Amino acid sequence: MCLAIPMQITAVDGLSARCEARGIEREISLFMLQDEPPAIGDYVMVSVGQAVRKVSEEDARLSWELYDLILAETPNQ
């Protein structure tokens, strides 16, 4: 199973982008989004260092709310 994390693009350099989510920054590939290139300020779902699709700000927020609920219910191991 793969998990994609919503992140906001803060910089774009060709097929690479700098993204941020909750204070964490990552360099990601935009290779899979060449047909619909995202811009600074856009939200993307990131899986294994790749932006896999653009999402709305609302969808990104809802995803984080769901992840927070899952993490709150997961016992510490």
N, CA, C and O atoms as a printed pandas DataFrame, in Angstrom:
     atom_number atom_name residue_name chain_id  residue_number  x_coord  y_coord  z_coord
0              1         N          MET        A               1    0.844   -1.175    0.000
1              2        CA          MET        A               1    0.000    0.000    0.000
2              3         C          MET        A               1    0.887    1.235    0.000
3              4         O          MET        A               1    1.905    1.282    0.690
4              5         N          CYS        A               2    0.494    2.222   -0.773
5              6        CA          CYS        A               2    1.221    3.480   -0.843
6              7         C          CYS        A               2    0.420    4.564   -0.147
7              8         O          CYS        A               2   -0.811    4.549   -0.146
8              9         N          LEU        A               3    1.128    5.484    0.434
9             10        CA          LEU        A               3    0.506    6.610    1.112
10            11         C          LEU        A               3    1.048    7.886    0.485
11            12         O          LEU        A               3    2.260    8.063    0.369
12            13         N          ALA        A               4    0.152    8.764    0.087
13            14        CA          ALA        A               4    0.566   10.055   -0.460
14            15         C          ALA        A               4    0.245   11.140    0.562
15            16         O          ALA        A               4   -0.801   11.113    1.212
16            17         N          ILE        A               5    1.147   12.080    0.689
17            18        CA          ILE        A               5    1.032   13.158    1.658
18            19         C          ILE        A               5    0.814   14.476    0.908
19            20         O          ILE        A               5    1.549   14.776   -0.033
20            21         N          PRO        A               6   -0.183   15.260    1.312
21            22        CA          PRO        A               6   -0.379   16.555    0.654
22            23         C          PRO        A               6    0.691   17.557    1.092
23            24         O          PRO        A               6    0.982   17.706    2.279
24            25         N          MET        A               7    1.263   18.234    0.102
25            26        CA          MET        A               7    2.280   19.242    0.364
26            27         C          MET        A               7    2.032   20.437   -0.542
27            28         O          MET        A               7    1.450   20.305   -1.618
28            29         N          GLN        A               8    2.486   21.619   -0.089
29            30        CA          GLN        A               8    2.343   22.832   -0.885
30            31         C          GLN        A               8    3.674   23.168   -1.541
31            32         O          GLN        A               8    4.723   23.125   -0.898
32            33         N          ILE        A               9    3.624   23.497   -2.808
33            34        CA          ILE        A               9    4.834   23.845   -3.559
34            35         C          ILE        A               9    5.277   25.257   -3.186
35            36         O          ILE        A               9    4.491   26.204   -3.220
36            37         N          THR        A              10    6.566   25.374   -2.827
37            38        CA          THR        A              10    7.125   26.674   -2.461
38            39         C          THR        A              10    8.123   27.189   -3.500
39            40         O          THR        A              10    8.424   28.382   -3.527
40            41         N          ALA        A              11    8.638   26.301   -4.355
41            42        CA          ALA        A              11    9.574   26.704   -5.413
42            43         C          ALA        A              11    9.554   25.640   -6.504
43            44         O          ALA        A              11    9.371   24.455   -6.227
44            45         N          VAL        A              12    9.746   26.076   -7.743
45            46        CA          VAL        A              12    9.781   25.156   -8.876
46            47         C          VAL        A              12   11.041   25.433   -9.678
47            48         O          VAL        A              12   11.387   26.586   -9.933
48            49         N          ASP        A              13   11.730   24.353  -10.076
49            50        CA          ASP        A              13   12.915   24.448  -10.924
50            51         C          ASP        A              13   12.843   23.321  -11.945
51            52         O          ASP        A              13   13.319   22.213  -11.698
52            53         N          GLY        A              14   12.250   23.612  -13.078
53            54        CA          GLY        A              14   12.093   22.586  -14.106
54            55         C          GLY        A              14   11.147   21.492  -13.640
55            56         O          GLY        A              14    9.981   21.755  -13.344
56            57         N          LEU        A              15   11.650   20.266  -13.574
57            58        CA          LEU        A              15   10.842   19.134  -13.129
58            59         C          LEU        A              15   11.062   18.807  -11.657
59            60         O          LEU        A              15   10.708   17.720  -11.200
60            61         N          SER        A              16   11.636   19.733  -10.924
61            62        CA          SER        A              16   11.818   19.574   -9.478
62            63         C          SER        A              16   11.079   20.690   -8.761
63            64         O          SER        A              16   10.898   21.784   -9.296
64            65         N          ALA        A              17   10.660   20.393   -7.550
65            66        CA          ALA        A              17    9.978   21.416   -6.750
66            67         C          ALA        A              17   10.353   21.242   -5.297
67            68         O          ALA        A              17   10.655   20.141   -4.837
68            69         N          ARG        A              18   10.326   22.347   -4.588
69            70        CA          ARG        A              18   10.490   22.347   -3.133
70            71         C          ARG        A              18    9.082   22.431   -2.569
71            72         O          ARG        A              18    8.303   23.305   -2.950
72            73         N          CYS        A              19    8.756   21.513   -1.652
73            74        CA          CYS        A              19    7.417   21.478   -1.064
74            75         C          CYS        A              19    7.518   21.535    0.450
75            76         O          CYS        A              19    8.551   21.210    1.035
76            77         N          GLU        A              20    6.412   21.958    1.078
77            78        CA          GLU        A              20    6.364   22.076    2.531
78            79         C          GLU        A              20    5.031   21.545    3.029
79            80         O          GLU        A              20    3.983   21.745    2.415
80            81         N          ALA        A              21    5.107   20.863    4.163
81            82        CA          ALA        A              21    3.907   20.419    4.877
82            83         C          ALA        A              21    4.254   20.343    6.358
83            84         O          ALA        A              21    5.164   19.618    6.761
84            85         N          ARG        A              22    3.526   21.092    7.148
85            86        CA          ARG        A              22    3.692   21.075    8.602
86            87         C          ARG        A              22    5.131   21.320    9.053
87            88         O          ARG        A              22    5.630   20.674    9.974
88            89         N          GLY        A              23    5.775   22.256    8.392
89            90        CA          GLY        A              23    7.135   22.628    8.771
90            91         C          GLY        A              23    8.229   21.749    8.199
91            92         O          GLY        A              23    9.410   22.022    8.411
92            93         N          ILE        A              24    7.865   20.706    7.482
93            94        CA          ILE        A              24    8.843   19.812    6.848
94            95         C          ILE        A              24    8.942   20.162    5.377
95            96         O          ILE        A              24    7.927   20.293    4.694
96            97         N          GLU        A              25   10.171   20.314    4.888
97            98        CA          GLU        A              25   10.394   20.621    3.476
98            99         C          GLU        A              25   11.052   19.442    2.790
99           100         O          GLU        A              25   11.885   18.744    3.369
100          101         N          ARG        A              26   10.656   19.234    1.533
101          102        CA          ARG        A              26   11.210   18.146    0.734
102          103         C          ARG        A              26   11.390   18.618   -0.701
103          104         O          ARG        A              26   10.629   19.447   -1.201
104          105         N          GLU        A              27   12.406   18.075   -1.350
105          106        CA          GLU        A              27   12.607   18.261   -2.781
106          107         C          GLU        A              27   11.894   17.094   -3.465
107          108         O          GLU        A              27   12.158   15.933   -3.149
108          109         N          ILE        A              28   11.001   17.397   -4.392
109          110        CA          ILE        A              28   10.229   16.339   -5.041
110          111         C          ILE        A              28   10.328   16.463   -6.560
111          112         O          ILE        A              28   10.695   17.510   -7.093
112          113         N          SER        A              29    9.995   15.380   -7.235
113          114        CA          SER        A              29    9.980   15.353   -8.691
114          115         C          SER        A              29    8.583   15.685   -9.205
115          116         O          SER        A              29    7.580   15.230   -8.657
116          117         N          LEU        A              30    8.537   16.481  -10.262
117          118        CA          LEU        A              30    7.279   16.808  -10.927
118          119         C          LEU        A              30    7.129   16.025  -12.234
119          120         O          LEU        A              30    6.251   16.329  -13.041
120          121         N          PHE        A              31    7.971   15.032  -12.441
121          122        CA          PHE        A              31    8.004   14.285  -13.695
122          123         C          PHE        A              31    6.633   13.741  -14.086
123          124         O          PHE        A              31    6.265   13.787  -15.260
124          125         N          MET        A              32    5.880   13.231  -13.128
125          126        CA          MET        A              32    4.589   12.626  -13.431
126          127         C          MET        A              32    3.502   13.653  -13.736
127          128         O          MET        A              32    2.407   13.278  -14.157
128          129         N          LEU        A              33    3.779   14.929  -13.535
129          130        CA          LEU        A              33    2.781   15.974  -13.767
130          131         C          LEU        A              33    3.160   16.883  -14.935
131          132         O          LEU        A              33    2.753   18.044  -14.976
132          133         N          GLN        A              34    3.933   16.363  -15.875
133          134        CA          GLN        A              34    4.396   17.184  -16.999
134          135         C          GLN        A              34    3.249   17.730  -17.843
135          136         O          GLN        A              34    3.365   18.821  -18.400
136          137         N          ASP        A              35    2.145   16.992  -17.947
137          138        CA          ASP        A              35    1.013   17.443  -18.763
138          139         C          ASP        A              35    0.242   18.582  -18.110
139          140         O          ASP        A              35   -0.436   19.346  -18.798
140          141         N          GLU        A              36    0.339   18.700  -16.794
141          142        CA          GLU        A              36   -0.368   19.735  -16.043
142          143         C          GLU        A              36    0.569   20.265  -14.959
143          144         O          GLU        A              36    0.346   20.014  -13.774
144          145         N          PRO        A              37    1.614   20.995  -15.353
145          146        CA          PRO        A              37    2.625   21.412  -14.383
146          147         C          PRO        A              37    2.047   22.283  -13.266
147          148         O          PRO        A              37    1.342   23.256  -13.537
148          149         N          PRO        A              38    2.343   21.936  -12.021
149          150        CA          PRO        A              38    1.896   22.763  -10.906
150          151         C          PRO        A              38    2.771   24.005  -10.771
151          152         O          PRO        A              38    3.875   24.067  -11.311
152          153         N          ALA        A              39    2.260   24.986  -10.045
153          154        CA          ALA        A              39    2.971   26.243   -9.837
154          155         C          ALA        A              39    3.166   26.473   -8.334
155          156         O          ALA        A              39    2.602   25.755   -7.508
156          157         N          ILE        A              40    3.952   27.457   -8.003
157          158        CA          ILE        A              40    4.157   27.827   -6.605
158          159         C          ILE        A              40    2.800   28.135   -5.983
159          160         O          ILE        A              40    1.985   28.857   -6.557
160          161         N          GLY        A              41    2.578   27.573   -4.800
161          162        CA          GLY        A              41    1.319   27.755   -4.097
162          163         C          GLY        A              41    0.338   26.621   -4.297
163          164         O          GLY        A              41   -0.594   26.467   -3.507
164          165         N          ASP        A              42    0.529   25.810   -5.350
165          166        CA          ASP        A              42   -0.347   24.659   -5.587
166          167         C          ASP        A              42   -0.075   23.572   -4.561
167          168         O          ASP        A              42    1.001   23.508   -3.966
168          169         N          TYR        A              43   -1.069   22.720   -4.370
169          170        CA          TYR        A              43   -0.941   21.554   -3.498
170          171         C          TYR        A              43   -0.854   20.310   -4.351
171          172         O          TYR        A              43   -1.573   20.169   -5.340
172          173         N          VAL        A              44    0.035   19.404   -3.961
173          174        CA          VAL        A              44    0.195   18.139   -4.662
174          175         C          VAL        A              44    0.232   17.003   -3.641
175          176         O          VAL        A              44    0.611   17.192   -2.486
176          177         N          MET        A              45   -0.167   15.831   -4.096
177          178        CA          MET        A              45   -0.030   14.630   -3.281
178          179         C          MET        A              45    1.334   14.031   -3.625
179          180         O          MET        A              45    1.646   13.806   -4.794
180          181         N          VAL        A              46    2.145   13.776   -2.592
181          182        CA          VAL        A              46    3.521   13.317   -2.777
182          183         C          VAL        A              46    3.660   11.894   -2.244
183          184         O          VAL        A              46    3.297   11.604   -1.104
184          185         N          SER        A              47    4.188   11.017   -3.088
185          186        CA          SER        A              47    4.450    9.630   -2.700
186          187         C          SER        A              47    5.840    9.251   -3.177
187          188         O          SER        A              47    6.151    9.373   -4.362
188          189         N          VAL        A              48    6.664    8.797   -2.268
189          190        CA          VAL        A              48    8.027    8.347   -2.564
190          191         C          VAL        A              48    8.799    9.390   -3.389
191          192         O          VAL        A              48    9.477    9.050   -4.358
192          193         N          GLY        A              49    8.681   10.664   -2.987
193          194        CA          GLY        A              49    9.437   11.720   -3.635
194          195         C          GLY        A              49    8.879   12.204   -4.954
195          196         O          GLY        A              49    9.506   13.026   -5.622
196          197         N          GLN        A              50    7.706   11.711   -5.350
197          198        CA          GLN        A              50    7.084   12.091   -6.616
198          199         C          GLN        A              50    5.748   12.789   -6.360
199          200         O          GLN        A              50    4.946   12.314   -5.557
200          201         N          ALA        A              51    5.509   13.900   -7.030
201          202        CA          ALA        A              51    4.170   14.484   -7.015
202          203         C          ALA        A              51    3.320   13.632   -7.947
203          204         O          ALA        A              51    3.638   13.492   -9.128
204          205         N          VAL        A              52    2.245   13.065   -7.421
205          206        CA          VAL        A              52    1.441   12.148   -8.229
206          207         C          VAL        A              52    0.163   12.792   -8.766
207          208         O          VAL        A              52   -0.401   12.317   -9.752
208          209         N          ARG        A              53   -0.298   13.867   -8.126
209          210        CA          ARG        A              53   -1.447   14.615   -8.665
210          211         C          ARG        A              53   -1.603   15.923   -7.912
211          212         O          ARG        A              53   -1.193   16.058   -6.759
212          213         N          LYS        A              54   -2.215   16.890   -8.605
213          214        CA          LYS        A              54   -2.544   18.161   -7.967
214          215         C          LYS        A              54   -3.856   17.986   -7.217
215          216         O          LYS        A              54   -4.731   17.229   -7.639
216          217         N          VAL        A              55   -3.982   18.699   -6.094
217          218        CA          VAL        A              55   -5.223   18.684   -5.317
218          219         C          VAL        A              55   -5.540   20.109   -4.890
219          220         O          VAL        A              55   -4.679   20.988   -4.906
220          221         N          SER        A              56   -6.782   20.313   -4.512
221          222        CA          SER        A              56   -7.183   21.631   -4.018
222          223         C          SER        A              56   -6.665   21.821   -2.588
223          224         O          SER        A              56   -6.303   20.856   -1.916
224          225         N          GLU        A              57   -6.637   23.055   -2.142
225          226        CA          GLU        A              57   -6.248   23.340   -0.764
226          227         C          GLU        A              57   -7.194   22.633    0.208
227          228         O          GLU        A              57   -6.763   22.122    1.242
228          229         N          GLU        A              58   -8.478   22.607   -0.130
229          230        CA          GLU        A              58   -9.479   21.932    0.704
230          231         C          GLU        A              58   -9.204   20.430    0.806
231          232         O          GLU        A              58   -9.282   19.861    1.895
232          233         N          ASP        A              59   -8.882   19.786   -0.317
233          234        CA          ASP        A              59   -8.577   18.355   -0.290
234          235         C          ASP        A              59   -7.320   18.076    0.531
235          236         O          ASP        A              59   -7.254   17.077    1.248
236          237         N          ALA        A              60   -6.326   18.957    0.429
237          238        CA          ALA        A              60   -5.101   18.790    1.227
238          239         C          ALA        A              60   -5.433   18.885    2.714
239          240         O          ALA        A              60   -4.957   18.076    3.511
240          241         N          ARG        A              61   -6.248   19.870    3.089
241          242        CA          ARG        A              61   -6.638   20.037    4.492
242          243         C          ARG        A              61   -7.424   18.828    4.993
243          244         O          ARG        A              61   -7.171   18.340    6.094
244          245         N          LEU        A              62   -8.369   18.344    4.200
245          246        CA          LEU        A              62   -9.163   17.177    4.596
246          247         C          LEU        A              62   -8.292   15.929    4.751
247          248         O          LEU        A              62   -8.518   15.117    5.648
248          249         N          SER        A              63   -7.306   15.784    3.882
249          250        CA          SER        A              63   -6.382   14.645    3.997
250          251         C          SER        A              63   -5.627   14.700    5.315
251          252         O          SER        A              63   -5.510   13.692    6.013
252          253         N          TRP        A              64   -5.108   15.890    5.660
253          254        CA          TRP        A              64   -4.385   16.016    6.921
254          255         C          TRP        A              64   -5.290   15.761    8.121
255          256         O          TRP        A              64   -4.850   15.178    9.112
256          257         N          GLU        A              65   -6.552   16.191    8.044
257          258        CA          GLU        A              65   -7.490   15.916    9.141
258          259         C          GLU        A              65   -7.696   14.415    9.299
259          260         O          GLU        A              65   -7.744   13.910   10.421
260          261         N          LEU        A              66   -7.817   13.706    8.195
261          262        CA          LEU        A              66   -7.977   12.251    8.241
262          263         C          LEU        A              66   -6.728   11.590    8.815
263          264         O          LEU        A              66   -6.836   10.707    9.666
264          265         N          TYR        A              67   -5.551   12.003    8.364
265          266        CA          TYR        A              67   -4.302   11.429    8.893
266          267         C          TYR        A              67   -4.184   11.681   10.393
267          268         O          TYR        A              67   -3.738   10.805   11.135
268          269         N          ASP        A              68   -4.581   12.872   10.845
269          270        CA          ASP        A              68   -4.538   13.178   12.275
270          271         C          ASP        A              68   -5.456   12.252   13.070
271          272         O          ASP        A              68   -5.094   11.799   14.156
272          273         N          LEU        A              69   -6.640   11.971   12.533
273          274        CA          LEU        A              69   -7.560   11.047   13.203
274          275         C          LEU        A              69   -6.972    9.645   13.284
275          276         O          LEU        A              69   -7.054    8.992   14.324
276          277         N          ILE        A              70   -6.387    9.189   12.198
277          278        CA          ILE        A              70   -5.774    7.851   12.177
278          279         C          ILE        A              70   -4.650    7.778   13.202
279          280         O          ILE        A              70   -4.558    6.816   13.964
280          281         N          LEU        A              71   -3.800    8.794   13.218
281          282        CA          LEU        A              71   -2.672    8.787   14.158
282          283         C          LEU        A              71   -3.137    8.861   15.610
283          284         O          LEU        A              71   -2.509    8.279   16.494
284          285         N          ALA        A              72   -4.223    9.567   15.855
285          286        CA          ALA        A              72   -4.753    9.671   17.224
286          287         C          ALA        A              72   -5.284    8.331   17.721
287          288         O          ALA        A              72   -5.275    8.065   18.922
288          289         N          GLU        A              73   -5.744    7.491   16.802
289          290        CA          GLU        A              73   -6.314    6.184   17.170
290          291         C          GLU        A              73   -5.276    5.068   17.172
291          292         O          GLU        A              73   -5.548    3.971   17.660
292          293         N          THR        A              74   -4.112    5.333   16.643
293          294        CA          THR        A              74   -3.070    4.310   16.556
294          295         C          THR        A              74   -2.308    4.251   17.875
295          296         O          THR        A              74   -1.739    5.251   18.312
296          297         N          PRO        A              75   -2.297    3.064   18.519
297          298        CA          PRO        A              75   -1.543    2.966   19.779
298          299         C          PRO        A              75   -0.047    3.067   19.537
299          300         O          PRO        A              75    0.461    2.629   18.505
300          301         N          ASN        A              76    0.648    3.650   20.502
301          302        CA          ASN        A              76    2.116    3.720   20.411
302          303         C          ASN        A              76    2.680    2.330   20.526
303          304         O          ASN        A              76    2.208    1.515   21.319
304          305         N          GLN        A              77    3.690    2.064   19.734
305          306        CA          GLN        A              77    4.269    0.718   19.766
306          307         C          GLN        A              77    5.655    0.738   20.323
307          308         O          GLN        A              77    6.294   -0.309   20.424
